[in-house]
């Protein structure tokens, strides 16, 4: 495998920027990820936890993924969402329970893709997004945790012409411009108000543009919304960089047993995600029911122990 080295330049077309000398692993050990279906898929979360285990097997990092499909932080839903079967879930319906039950030291939140409802930029929707993030931030801080905000991934209309054209179009073709505005506002909160914001949206825009210089049909998301594994690796880039975590082009840890560690973490993350979602509760139909949390944690502990045992081996 070609390795992704931290060299002070953009690492190929993946868009993962080099780490600074000040990069260091997180001091927080209970890390909660919140987001929509992109976080629910969890590939970028898995890349990050696998790298943490590979580089710091002695640290008891607990990584919890509570991403939920269709969810918004703005509390908005378009008419006829999901064919009229259910409105989009609102993070704030479950946020208090999630914080109380997971007791995180650090929350990493990635919202925005669903919050503009795939429509042109509108001040009322934008205001709801800003208000939702402020409310999220206030509750996390009140719970005694820190929060890192991630800007939303990229919306790509190119592979889905049938959804952005026609009468009526299902999605606004210029929706990534809406997400640009959301991301710009969020990044602006860092110098203005001291928020910690990592701009994966900007990095994905750049990486997509670099790819399309040589491949006009390149995309990270065949449905325009949900990134593939390469897209999730770009999403993970700001976290990997800021925590000085090293991975290969496939996203596995840069370690002799990196692929095996990643596979074990994938199993662990899936069973724990489903269990935690069921434990905390939510309003979205169609989500797989998880095992009872204590049963899932027992199974996950076995995979975690195996991954850490591999991490200490360098043969």
Secondary structure, DSSP 8 states (H G I E B T S, - for coil): --B----SS-BGGGTB----TT----S-SEEEEEESHHHHH-HHHHHHHHHHHHH-TTS--EEEE---TT-BSS----TTGGGGT----BHHHHHHHHHHHH--SEEEEE--TTTTTTSS--HHHHHHHHHHHHHHHHHHHHTT-EEEEE-------TT-HHHHSSSS-SS-TTHHHHHHHHHHHHHHHHHHH--EEE-HHHHHHHHHHHHHHH-TT--S-TTSSS--HHHHHHHHHHHHHHTT--BBTTSSBSSTTHHHHHHHHHHHHHHHHHHHHHHH--S-TT------HHHHHHHHHHHHHHHHHHHT---
